[in-house]
Amino acid sequence: MRPVTGLDLADLVRLKADPRAFAIMLGGVRSALRTAEELAVEMALWGRRGFGMWALHAAWDGRFVGTAGLMERTDGRGVALRFALVPHEHGHGYATEAAAASLRYAHERAHLPRVVAVARADNIGSRNVLGAIGMREAERFVRDGWEMVMCVSEP
């Protein structure tokens, strides 16, 4: 895991354009332009707040496997844990490992007293990851016709 940089743009464009990875994410599948705009915001967040998103690379061969980290939610719910993997990398534990590392960083290094994570209620994989790292369900709401589950971590 390392903070995202401009060098990650091509990998992020492929990830965020893939409906298998991003169709159920807030905002859905992204264009290359939107991905570049989001990357600029993510990089600025590191400088402004000392946390942000990481690019995930496999330790043994360096290939890009996804992204994880912390973002400020625009709906006022707070700082959120986020993660997304390249679809063919699911099932190897990367999401749980990266989400757990992101949450530890949030509390221990960024000193955030509260971190949220939001997933669609039918996204069992993401909800399992959030439960596995100790986040607890705190709220349910409807967004764009979908039931959403918000989980919280407060050390």
PyMOL commands that set and color helices and strands:
alter all, ss='L'
color gray80, all
select helices_A, chain A and resi 6-17+19-22+32-49+87-89+94-109+124-132
alter helices_A, ss='H'
color red, helices_A
select strands_A, chain A and resi 2-3+53-57+64-72+79-85+115-120+136-143+146-153
alter strands_A, ss='S'
color yellow, strands_A
deselect
rebuild
show_as cartoon
